[in-house]
Amino acid sequence: MPDPTISHLWKRFWALASPYWRQEEKWKAWGLLALLVILLLGLTRFAVLFNEQTGEFTSALAARDEERFWDSIQFCLVLIITAVPIYALYFYVRDRLGINWRQWLTNQFLDSYFSHRHFYELNAKGGIDNPDQRVAEDINTFTQRSLYYLLVIISSLLQLIAFSSVLWSISSELVYFLVFYALAGTLIVIVVFGKRLMNLNFNQLRREADFRFSLVRVRENAESIAFYRGEPEELRRVKLRFAEAFNNFNRLIRNQFALNLYQHAFTMLTFVIPSAIIASRVLSGELEVGHAVQAAGAFAAVLGAVSLIVENFEGLSRFAAGVDRLDTLVKSMPKHPTSQTATTGIIRSVEASHLALERVTLHTPNHDRILIRDLSLSIKPNEGLLIVGESGSGKSSLLRAIAGLWYSGSGTIFRPKPEDILFLPQQPYMLLGSLRSQLLYPNKAPSTSDNALLDLLEQVNLPDVARRFGGLDVEMDWHKVLSIGEQQRLAFARLLLTRPRFAILDEATSALDAANEESLYRQLVGTRVTLISVSHRPAILKFHSQVLELTGDSHWLSHPAANYRFNH
C-alpha cells in the first residue's frame, strides 16, 4: 500500500524524475523546457490582454460607445491571430518533450529489467505484480503527467504574478479573500479526501492490470484450457478479477462523487463572490461595469493558480499511485548474485574455464527447503553428466543453479562464460519472428547463409518446415503451428548452430521418438559439446561419462555411466 505522505511521495518522484534532467539528454530536455516557459510567458500575456479587452468592450457596450467597442473587437482579433500559432507550438513542444522523456526512461527501465536476468527473478519470486504493465503504461503516465503538472505549476506562477496586480488595482478586498479561500479549500481536500483516494487509485491500477493479465493468460494457454475443458474455471477466475476491479472502482467513484461535489461548489462560488464584493462600488458608479467583468476574470485566474491541489486532486491521487508503482518496481529489481558473495545464503559464482560444483547446498529461492546438500563434482570437457532421480528430487533446480538462475544456498559453482553455455528446456522457447530468427536465436548479428540453415533443418529431421510455411523469412506463431516434437528439434538446431562448450538439456527430447533422440545426441557428441542432461531414458546413457543420482531427500550419489543401471 502506498505511503501517502507528501515527503515520501516527493522522494519517490524525485528519484524517478531527476536522472533524465541530469544525465546525457539534459541539454536537450532543458532546452525544450526553456522554450515551453518562453511560450507560457507569451500565453500568459495574451490571457491578461484578453481579460482586459473583455472588460473594455463590456464597458463600451454599457456606455453605448460604438467606436470604442469596435476598436476593442479589432484588437481582440489581432490577439487571436497571434495567439493561435503560439498555443499550437506550445502543445507540440510539450508533447515532444514528453515523448522524449518517456523514451529515455523506458530504455532505462528496460536495461535494468533485462540486465542480470531481473525479468526472471521478478517472475520467479512473484514479489511484484505486472512489471510489464508498469513499464509499458505507468512510465507513459508518469512522464506525461509529470510534465503536465510541472507546466501547470509554472503557468500558475506566471498567472499569479500577472493577474494579482490586475486584481489588486481593482479591489484589495478580493485579494485578501482569495488567499483565505484558496488555503482553506486546499486544506479541506488534503485532510478529508487525501489518503483514501490515493489508496483506492493505487488498488485500481493494480486490479485493472491483474484483470488484463488474466485474459492474456487465457489467450496464451488457450489450447491447454480447451483440452482440459477448463473454460468454466477460467471464466470464474477472470470474472473474479474483474469483480475486484469493479468493486474497487465503485468505492473510488463514491469518493470521487464527494470530491466532485466539493470541487464544483468551490469553483462555482467564485462566479458570485467577486461581483458581490465589488458590487457596491459598481452600483455607486465608482467602477465601470467592465471592471467588474475584468475583476471576475482576474479572480478566477489567480484562484486557479493558488488552488492547484483542489482542482487537480483526483488526477494527482492517480499520479501518486503510478509513482508508487514505478518506485516499487525499481526497488524490486534484485541485486546481481555475483555482487553478493559476502552475503550468507548465496551460492558463489566464479567464472572459470571448466564447470564444477564445490560443496554446493541448494535451497529453494525462499530458503524454506533444502533440495541438495553438500554436492561436489567436476564436469570435464567431452565427459557428459546425466542427472537422474525421482520427480521433485531437484534435477531441474540443479540445472537452474548451474545456469546461474538459482543461487539460494551455499558453496561455489565454477562455470564458463555465459556465451559458452546453452540451455535447452523441455518446452522450447519460440520467439515472435521468422523461421530464420528461430534458428539463429539468441545470436544478435548472424551471417549464416540460407543453404546452411536449410541443411541444418535437414540434420534435425525438419526438411520440409521452410517449404511448408513459405521460406525462412515468413513470420508465424511458431508455438502454435509446430508440434512439441518439432519445437524440440528446432531447439537442437540452434544448439548445433551455436556449438557452445557446454549444453544443458532438461528433458529436451521428451517428445521425440527413439530414432530422432539418438540422431540428435549423436550429432551433439560429434560437435564435442559437453552435455549435462536430465532424462529418464536409458538410451541416452551412452552419451555421458558420469551419472548424478538425486535421491529426493537432499542426498546424492555419483556413478560412472558405464556401471549405472536404471531401476524400471
Number of C-alpha atoms within 10 A of each C-alpha: 11 18 14 18 10 10 10 13 17 13 12 18 20 12 11 18 17 11 15 18 14 12 10 11 14 14 12 13 19 15 12 16 18 12 15 21 17 13 18 22 17 14 20 20 17 17 20 19 15 19 21 22 20 20 23 23 22 21 20 21 16 13 13 12 12 12 10 15 19 14 14 20 16 11 13 19 11 10 15 13 10 12 17 12 10 15 14 11 15 19 13 13 16 19 15 14 22 21 15 16 23 20 14 15 21 19 13 13 18 16 12 16 22 11 12 18 15 20 17 13 19 19 13 12 10 10 11 13 17 18 20 14 16 22 19 13 13 22 23 20 18 24 21 19 18 18 18 14 16 13 17 16 15 16 18 22 14 20 25 21 14 19 25 20 14 20 22 16 11 18 17 13 13 21 20 11 13 21 14 10 16 20 13 12 17 17 14 13 17 13 10 12 18 18 15 16 24 26 19 22 23 22 20 22 19 19 22 17 20 20 19 15 18 18 15 12 12 17 11 12 10 13 12 11 16 11 9 8 11 12 14 10 11 16 14 11 15 19 15 14 20 18 14 17 20 16 11 18 19 13 15 19 14 12 16 17 12 12 20 15 10 15 18 11 11 16 16 10 10 18 14 11 16 24 17 11 14 20 15 12 15 15 11 9 10 10 15 20 22 21 21 24 20 24 26 22 25 28 25 17 21 25 24 19 23 21 21 17 19 23 22 12 22 19 15 21 23 21 22 23 29 27 27 22 25 21 17 16 20 16 9 15 20 15 12 12 18 15 10 14 16 10 11 10 18 21 28 23 21 16 12 12 13 15 19 19 20 17 15 23 24 28 26 16 18 8 12 8 12 17 23 24 18 16 19 16 15 14 18 13 15 18 17 25 27 24 25 22 18 12 11 13 20 24 23 18 19 23 21 16 20 21 17 19 19 21 27 21 25 21 21 21 26 18 21 17 13 12 12 15 21 19 20 20 18 18 18 19 16 19 15 13 14 17 25 18 20 22 23 21 19 14 13 8 8 10 8 11 9 12 9 11 20 19 14 20 21 14 17 21 17 17 14 12 18 17 10 8 14 11 16 18 13 13 16 15 13 18 17 12 11 15 12 18 18 20 24 24 25 25 27 26 25 22 23 20 17 18 18 18 20 26 20 23 22 21 18 24 28 17 18 15 10 13 8 16 18 15 13 19 16 14 15 19 16 11 15 15 22 25 25 23 27 25 20 17 13 12 11 17 22 14 21 21 18 22 23 21 19 23 18 16 13 18 15 18 11 16 15 12 18 12 8 15 10 10 5 5
